[in-house]
Amino acid sequence: MNYDNKPSHYYSKVRYEMLKYLPSDAKRVLEVGCGNGCFIEEIKKTHQVESWGIEMMPDEAEAAKSILDKVFTGMCEDFIDDLPDNYFDAIYFNDVLEHMFDPGSFLAKLKNKLSDKGVVISSIPNMRYHNELFKLLIGKDWKYCDHGIMDFTHLKFYTQKAFVACMKKRGIR
């Protein structure tokens, strides 16, 4: 996949709407696909957390190292064994799982990295979004784009119901 030709804001967009899902008592946070660390930087403005990240783009990972406590550079699947068990109070996937070949298997392995009260917090594109459904059903078109729901780097597509089922199947809340 060619992630080098993404729009300039692709790795530095803060998902402000996702901040509210962080449990107030979270102490250790992992962001998979942390980009340049800007999302965790926002968390650190209001929460005292130990922050970890995984980012596959080397330049972005390098930038994140100045913000996060620990950053792994490369494919997230390669670092699952390097993460401590029963450790993270929150693991964020802000528009990441749809880029993975087998997100279900990765989530199943990642479950052991959550503390007893730990949660997975994820944002995914919803294929039931009316504009995309209109293009498919009425326009009879399935056109990939540089970013958004029909991002050309997406390997998986979900509806909310399908994603919830994926998580429940792995015992993740």
C-alpha positions in Angstrom: 0.0 0.0 0.0 1.2 3.5 -0.8 0.7 5.6 2.3 3.4 8.1 1.3 1.0 10.0 -1.0 -1.7 10.8 1.6 -2.8 14.4 2.1 -0.5 16.4 4.4 -3.0 16.3 7.3 -3.5 12.6 7.2 -1.1 11.8 10.1 -1.7 14.9 12.1 -5.5 15.1 12.4 -6.7 15.1 16.0 -10.0 13.2 16.4 -11.4 15.5 19.1 -14.7 13.6 19.2 -12.8 10.5 20.4 -11.3 12.2 23.5 -14.6 11.9 25.4 -14.4 8.1 25.4 -11.2 7.9 27.5 -12.1 6.6 30.9 -11.5 9.3 33.5 -9.3 7.0 35.6 -7.1 5.8 32.7 -3.4 5.8 33.5 -1.9 3.9 30.6 -3.0 4.5 27.0 -1.9 2.9 23.7 -2.7 4.5 20.4 -2.3 2.1 17.4 -1.7 4.3 14.4 -0.5 7.2 16.5 0.7 9.3 13.5 2.8 12.2 14.8 1.3 11.9 18.4 -1.1 14.8 18.1 -4.1 12.9 19.5 -2.2 11.7 22.6 -0.9 15.2 23.0 -4.5 16.4 23.4 -5.1 13.6 26.0 -2.1 14.7 28.0 -3.5 18.3 28.3 -6.2 17.0 30.6 -5.0 13.6 31.8 -1.8 12.4 33.5 -1.2 9.2 31.4 1.7 7.0 30.4 1.4 7.0 26.6 2.4 4.4 24.1 2.0 4.4 20.3 2.6 2.3 17.3 3.0 4.0 13.9 4.1 2.4 10.6 5.3 5.6 9.0 8.9 6.3 10.1 8.8 10.1 9.9 5.5 10.3 11.8 6.7 7.8 14.4 9.8 9.9 14.9 7.7 13.0 15.5 5.5 11.1 18.0 8.6 10.1 20.1 8.8 13.7 21.3 5.3 13.4 22.8 4.6 9.8 23.7 6.5 7.8 26.4 7.2 4.9 24.0 6.7 4.5 20.3 7.2 1.5 18.1 7.8 2.1 14.4 6.4 -0.4 11.9 3.4 -2.7 11.4 1.4 -3.0 14.6 1.1 -6.8 14.2 4.9 -7.0 14.6 4.9 -5.5 18.1 2.1 -7.4 19.9 4.6 -9.5 21.9 6.5 -6.3 22.9 3.5 -4.9 24.7 3.0 -5.7 28.4 0.1 -8.0 29.3 -2.7 -6.7 31.5 -1.4 -3.2 31.2 -3.4 -0.6 29.2 -6.5 1.1 30.5 -7.4 2.3 27.0 -6.3 1.3 23.5 -7.3 3.6 20.7 -7.7 2.8 17.1 -8.7 6.0 15.3 -9.4 4.9 11.8 -6.9 2.1 11.8 -8.6 -1.3 11.9 -10.0 -0.9 8.4 -6.4 -0.8 7.1 -5.5 -4.2 8.5 -5.6 -7.5 6.7 -7.0 -9.4 9.7 -8.1 -6.9 12.4 -10.1 -9.6 14.2 -7.1 -11.8 14.9 -5.1 -8.7 16.0 -7.9 -7.7 18.4 -8.0 -11.2 19.9 -4.3 -11.0 20.7 -4.5 -7.4 21.9 -7.2 -8.3 24.4 -4.5 -9.7 26.8 -2.8 -6.3 26.8 -5.8 -4.6 28.5 -6.0 -4.1 32.2 -8.9 -5.5 34.1 -10.8 -2.3 33.5 -9.3 -1.7 30.0 -11.3 -0.8 27.0 -10.7 -0.6 23.2 -11.8 2.7 21.7 -12.2 2.7 18.0 -13.4 4.8 15.1 -14.1 3.2 11.8 -15.7 4.3 8.6 -19.3 3.2 8.4 -20.3 1.7 5.0 -24.0 2.6 5.8 -23.2 6.3 5.5 -25.9 7.7 3.3 -23.6 9.4 0.8 -21.7 6.2 0.1 -24.8 4.1 -0.1 -26.3 6.5 -2.6 -23.2 6.3 -4.8 -23.3 2.5 -4.7 -27.1 1.9 -5.0 -28.2 4.8 -7.2 -25.0 5.7 -8.9 -23.9 2.1 -9.2 -20.3 3.2 -8.4 -17.7 1.9 -6.1 -15.0 4.5 -6.4 -11.9 4.7 -4.2 -10.5 8.0 -3.0 -7.4 9.4 -1.4 -9.0 9.5 2.1 -12.4 9.0 3.8 -14.7 6.1 3.8 -13.6 4.9 0.4 -9.9 5.4 1.1 -7.9 3.3 -1.4 -5.8 1.9 1.5 -8.8 0.3 3.3 -8.8 -3.4 3.3 -11.9 -4.0 5.3 -15.3 -2.3 5.3 -17.8 -2.4 8.2 -21.2 -1.3 9.3 -21.7 -0.5 13.0 -23.4 -3.8 13.5 -20.7 -5.8 11.8 -18.0 -4.1 13.8 -19.7 -4.5 17.2 -20.1 -8.2 16.3 -16.3 -8.4 15.5 -15.5 -6.9 18.9 -18.0 -9.1 20.8 -16.6 -12.2 19.1 -13.2 -11.4 20.6 -14.7 -10.6 24.0 -13.7 -7.0 23.8 -15.8 -4.3 25.3 
